[in-house]
Amino acid sequence: MTCADVDRLLSEGTPIAELKQIAAVSDHLRTCGRCDELLRWAESPSPDPALGSEAAARVRTLIHADLKPVRPLPSTPAVVTGAIAFAVAMAGLHMLTLGAQGWRALSLVQSLSLGALFAAIVILAALSLNVTLRPAALIRPCARAASSAPSRLRFPGGLPL
């Protein structure tokens, strides 16, 4: 038995009581101070990691001194409304600078389709941004939803696919 064998047995999780019962390990421990000290250290109880009340108060004071007030995030409807308002403003500026002649060439169905697509993209982007900013708003699929069909998948904000 060598030091490397003792190290391997310890790294494999062999209990120390079982190690000491192995004859080859016992013989090695009589001649090797390093391994004997290692096993005694591994058997010794670990110290209590609890902080004293004075140290805990010091840590609490340091943490409180480092905290900075934050303002709450706006609600999801406010974020979506803001995103829609921003998109409408951008579309209005675009129309003022380039004109709205292109819309006249489109049929009513084409105009409505493009408008609906634009609105859907703005709303989904706002919801996605909102979920990213709010860690508590992340959608965590439950085990039942993870095993269900893809038709049960949802966009951020709970909208079905």
Long-range contacts (C-beta under 8 A, 24 or more apart in sequence): 1-25, 1-27, 1-28, 2-28, 3-28, 3-32, 3-34, 3-35, 6-32, 6-35, 6-38, 6-39, 10-38, 10-42, 16-42, 16-43, 73-130, 73-133, 73-134, 76-127, 76-130, 76-137, 76-157, 79-126, 79-127, 79-129, 79-130, 80-123, 80-126, 80-127, 80-130, 82-126, 83-122, 83-123, 83-125, 83-126, 83-129, 84-119, 84-122, 84-123, 84-126, 87-118, 87-122, 91-118, 124-155, 124-156, 124-159, 127-155, 127-156, 127-157, 127-159, 128-155, 128-156, 130-156, 130-157, 131-156, 131-157
